[in-house]
Amino acid sequence: MELRHIRYFVAVAEALHFSRAAEKLRIAQPALSQQIRALEEELGVRLLERTNRKVTLTHAGAVFLEESRALLAHAHRASTRAMQAQRGQVGRLNIGYVLSATGRTLTCALRDFTRTHPEVDIVLHDLGEAQQWMQLIDGQIDIALTRTRKEHDSIASRPLERGHLTVLLPPGHRLATKSKVSLTQLAGESFIIGRDADFPSYNQFLRGLCQRAGFELRVRQQVRDLASILWMVSAGMSLGFSASGLEDLGRKETITLPLHPKIPTTLWLQWRKTEVSPVLKHFLTTLVSSKPIRK
């Protein structure tokens, strides 16, 4: 049973006249009659009663008409949705992120994209950088937002935000009155950092910085995310590191100071090279245009 046969039947059933239905469908009346007979034979059901004077629906024909209308409506909706999907207007987008990615750029992009693409289902995944890269390569997420870049043949990337590294201090710390500090001034301090299993590259970056400054990074505790670091620093447990531009995420008790000389940081936007759907293309455009790269 073909969809065109359903359309032919609905046209005849609504007009109750083969000539008028054929004219509406722009086909010859004998061909229309032949198609309706073929449909009835395929179904094994008589749908129409025909006489020289009129055409009427059988009981089975009336039931089939109701279902046929629903089928055609569903087919039309399916066709419309397919075209919308091709234009990137509908679909699903899985975005991985670390808490330090939730600054103004991502916030503005999500707001703008939700307004212009209301039928796209956006699912946000709070994941460490290691989990994001694994799920991005496996196709479980479409976008990864991390503080370090993954070098992989299947991953494309570009910088989304540029900033500089800051140090997080508790109230009353010996350096709290400074306007900026150097890494060497932090020698001997202990730090709260993300878990190595979640942030292997970023932690390696921090350890390398400290080693080049002449001391080993002393880790008091490893935690899941930046929110935990901010909380523990504000409680006076240790110090922490963060990227600039995230002051809105901080606690009032936490003191944020820039490092001198400045140490650049980058928020990386990453996606699979070979699987760029129309929805993903539109979101990438929104993401890079919502706010200029911060320098």
C-alpha positions, 0 to 999 in steps of 0.5 A: 500500500503506497501513500499515493493510494491513500491520498487518492482514496481520501480525495474520492471519499471526501468528494464522493465523486470520481470525476471531481476527485480526479480533477482535484488530483489532476489524474485521469478518472479511469486511472483513479478508479483503477487505483482505488480498486487496486487498493480495495483488492490489496486490503481485501475490503470494499471501501466504496459503493458505486452506482451510476448515480452516486458514490458512498462509503461503506462502513469499512470505508468510513473507518478507513477514511478516519485512519487515512486522514490521520496517516496523511497528517502524520506523513505531512508532519514527518516530512515537515520535521525532516525538512526542519531537521535538515535546516537545523531547526529541530533535533537534540544537542548534547553539550559537555562542560566543566563548571569553569565554562559556564561564564558569560559566553556559554550563558549568552549562547544558550539563551540566544540559541534557545530563543532562535531554535525553540524545538532543539532539545539541549541536554547539558552534561556536567563532566570532567575533561577526561569524561568529555573527551571520551564521550565526545569521541564515542559520540555520546556528546556533541560538544566538549567545553574544557580548559585544556585541549585534546589532541585527537585525529577525530576532534576539531577545536577552537578557542572560545575564551582567552583569559589568565590564571588567578589564585583564590585566597581565603579571607585573612590570608597573608597575601589577601591585601596584595593587588597581584601575586607571583607564583613564587610567592605561593611556594609552601602553600597547599591547594585544592584542585580538581581530581586527576581522574577528571582533569588530568591535562589541566592538573598537569598544566598547574603542576608544570607551572609550579615546577617552573617557578621552583616548587612542587604543587602541594595538594591538600585535597582533590575535588569534583569541580570548581564549586567545591574549590571555591567553597573550601577556599572560602572556608580557609582550608587551602588556596585554589586556582581559577581562570579570569572572568569567573567572578560571578561564580565565586563566593563573597568570602573568596579573594581572587587575585591575578598572577604576575606575570600573567599566565594565559588560559583558554576555554576550548570548544571541541567537536567531532570533525566528521559529524557536524549536524545542521543543529550543531553547525547553528549552535557553533555559529551562535557560540562563537558569535554570542560574545567576542573571544576575551583576551 
